[in-house]
Amino acid sequence: MFGFQNIKQDRLNLQLAPRSGHGESSDLLVLFEGGSLHAATTHDGIYSDAGASLITAPSGGFKSDDIGSEFDASAKYIFHRSLVTNIGVGHFFAGELMTSEKHGAPLTYAYLGFTDRFKVEH
């Protein structure tokens, strides 16, 4: 991916991996993450992942650089060393920059995924 990053992000995460009765890691991993998103400058716009302008800064700049906050909770479980399942939910809380430009709807997404891991040897 090419381009420039115009967002500042502060993140905090907590990863939990329970131990089995023998002191080994279990096959379950739980992750909680929170973040705060800010525009790099109040004079820059907000862009889509394809680079198109979603919100253009007014001539004097935005009043705030607060794009919003996010929270994610996810879990991973490993079955038989080869089959992995991931499940999670995330929520975006729109900040002042988004709500002042009528893009303030909160967004929640959930996902469930399966991965079959295999090893190829010669």
C-alpha positions as CSV (number, residue, x, y, z in Angstrom):
1,M,0.0,0.0,0.0
2,F,1.4,3.4,-0.9
3,G,0.4,6.8,0.3
4,F,0.6,9.0,3.4
5,Q,-1.0,8.5,6.8
6,N,-2.9,11.5,8.0
7,I,-4.4,10.0,11.2
8,K,-2.9,9.9,14.7
9,Q,-4.0,7.0,16.7
10,D,-3.6,6.1,20.4
11,R,-4.2,2.5,21.3
12,L,-4.5,0.4,24.4
13,N,-4.9,-3.4,24.3
14,L,-5.2,-6.2,26.8
15,Q,-4.5,-9.8,25.7
16,L,-5.5,-12.7,27.9
17,A,-4.3,-16.2,27.3
18,P,-5.5,-18.6,30.1
19,R,-3.0,-21.3,31.3
20,S,-3.8,-24.9,31.4
21,G,-3.4,-26.9,34.6
22,H,0.1,-27.9,33.6
23,G,1.3,-24.3,33.1
24,E,1.1,-24.4,29.3
25,S,-0.8,-21.9,27.2
26,S,-4.3,-22.9,26.4
27,D,-5.7,-22.8,22.8
28,L,-7.9,-19.7,23.7
29,L,-6.8,-16.1,23.2
30,V,-9.0,-13.1,24.1
31,L,-8.1,-9.6,23.1
32,F,-9.6,-6.2,24.1
33,E,-8.5,-3.1,22.3
34,G,-9.5,0.6,22.5
35,G,-8.3,3.5,20.4
36,S,-8.7,7.2,19.9
37,L,-8.4,8.6,16.3
38,H,-7.4,12.1,15.5
39,A,-6.6,14.0,12.3
40,A,-2.9,14.8,11.9
41,T,-3.9,18.5,11.4
42,T,-7.2,20.4,11.6
43,H,-6.5,21.6,8.1
44,D,-6.4,18.2,6.5
45,G,-9.5,16.3,5.2
46,I,-10.7,12.7,6.0
47,Y,-10.3,10.2,3.2
48,S,-11.7,6.8,2.4
49,D,-9.4,3.7,2.2
50,A,-9.4,4.2,-1.6
51,G,-8.1,7.8,-1.2
52,A,-11.3,9.6,-2.1
53,S,-12.1,12.7,0.0
54,L,-15.0,12.0,2.5
55,I,-14.8,15.2,4.4
56,T,-13.0,18.3,3.2
57,A,-11.6,20.8,5.8
58,P,-13.2,24.2,5.8
59,S,-10.9,27.1,4.8
60,G,-10.2,27.9,8.5
61,G,-9.7,24.3,9.4
62,F,-11.8,22.1,11.7
63,K,-12.6,23.2,15.3
64,S,-11.3,19.8,16.6
65,D,-9.1,17.0,15.4
66,D,-11.2,14.3,17.2
67,I,-12.4,11.8,14.6
68,G,-13.7,9.3,17.2
69,S,-13.0,6.4,19.4
70,E,-13.2,2.6,18.9
71,F,-13.5,-0.5,21.0
72,D,-12.8,-4.1,19.8
73,A,-13.2,-7.4,21.5
74,S,-12.1,-10.6,19.8
75,A,-11.3,-14.2,20.6
76,K,-9.2,-16.9,18.8
77,Y,-9.5,-20.6,19.5
78,I,-7.2,-23.2,18.0
79,F,-8.7,-26.7,17.2
80,H,-6.2,-29.5,16.6
81,R,-3.3,-27.2,15.7
82,S,-4.6,-26.7,12.2
83,L,-8.2,-25.3,12.4
84,V,-8.4,-21.8,13.9
85,T,-11.6,-19.8,14.5
86,N,-11.8,-16.0,15.1
87,I,-14.8,-14.1,16.4
88,G,-15.1,-10.5,17.3
89,V,-17.1,-7.3,17.5
90,G,-16.0,-3.7,17.1
91,H,-17.7,-0.4,17.6
92,F,-16.8,3.1,16.4
93,F,-18.0,6.2,18.4
94,A,-18.0,9.2,16.2
95,G,-16.0,12.2,17.5
96,E,-16.6,15.9,17.1
97,L,-15.0,16.1,13.6
98,M,-17.4,13.4,12.3
99,T,-20.6,14.6,14.0
100,S,-20.0,18.3,13.0
101,E,-19.9,17.1,9.3
102,K,-23.0,14.9,9.5
103,H,-21.0,11.7,9.5
104,G,-21.7,10.9,13.1
105,A,-23.6,7.6,12.9
106,P,-22.0,5.1,15.2
107,L,-20.8,1.9,13.5
108,T,-20.8,-1.7,14.9
109,Y,-19.5,-4.7,13.1
110,A,-19.1,-8.3,14.0
111,Y,-17.2,-11.1,12.3
112,L,-16.6,-14.8,12.4
113,G,-13.8,-16.5,10.5
114,F,-12.2,-19.9,10.1
115,T,-8.7,-20.7,9.0
116,D,-7.3,-24.1,8.0
117,R,-3.5,-24.0,8.5
118,F,-1.3,-26.6,6.8
119,K,2.4,-27.1,6.3
120,V,4.0,-28.1,3.1
121,E,7.3,-29.9,3.3
122,H,9.7,-31.3,0.6
